[in-house]
Amino acid sequence: MTHDHPSTEQGGDSAFTRLLSWCVANAKILVITLAAVSGLLLFADLLYEKHGYFAFQEWFGFYPLFGFVVYVSVVMLAKTLRGVIKRPEDYYGDTSVDAEDGLPAADDGKQNHDGKQNHAGGGHA
């Protein structure tokens, strides 16, 4: 088995990394297995008598269908919500934690929050 990822050649991979690599390499087998198990569970729905509170809860395949509809609804809601709460890349400005230099911009003549003038040069005021 060949590994395309450089860290796999060093031999220091964790068990989780090896598991993920195996899952990626065998994705088709995993999808087929998941489909087969889902089909068996759907078939098992015929093997017992249901006692639902509502009549539709007793329909064949109600819970798998309900689960799928809810799953798709949550994903669509998350996509919509992302558009509402998404912030621009520079939302936190020049002083964000992940800024390249981590320092505020050079003297721009503006006052900071405590009323002192911003000065270039790196000294403490």
Residue, then its C-alpha position, 0 to 999 in steps of 0.5 A: m500500500t502506497h501513501d501519498h501523504p508525506s507524514t506517512e513516510q516518517g512512520g509516526d502516524s497515530a492510530f486515528t490518522r491510519l484509520l482515516s487513511w484506510c477510510v479514504a482508500n476504501a471509501k467505496i467499500l464503506v459506502i456499499t457496506l453502509a447501504a447494505v446495513s441500511g437496507l437490512l435495517l429497513f427490512a427489519d422494520l417489517l419484522y415487528e409490530k409497531h405501536g405508534y402514538f399517531a397512525f403515520q408512525e406505524w407506516f413502513g419506513f416512517y422513521p428512516l424517511f423522517g430521519f432523512v428529511v430532518y437531516v437534509s433540513v438541518v443541513m439546509l438550515a445550517k447553510t442558510l444560517r451561515g449566510v446570516i452569521k458569516r463575517p468578512e475575513d478582516y472582521y477583527g481588523d489588524t490586531s486579530v490573533d492570527a494577523e501576520d505580525g500581531l501588531p496594530a497598524a503603523d501610526d494612523g493619527k487615530q486615538n485608541h480606546d483609552g484616549k491616547q494617540n497611536h505612535a509608531g516605534g513600538g514603545h509603551a505609552 
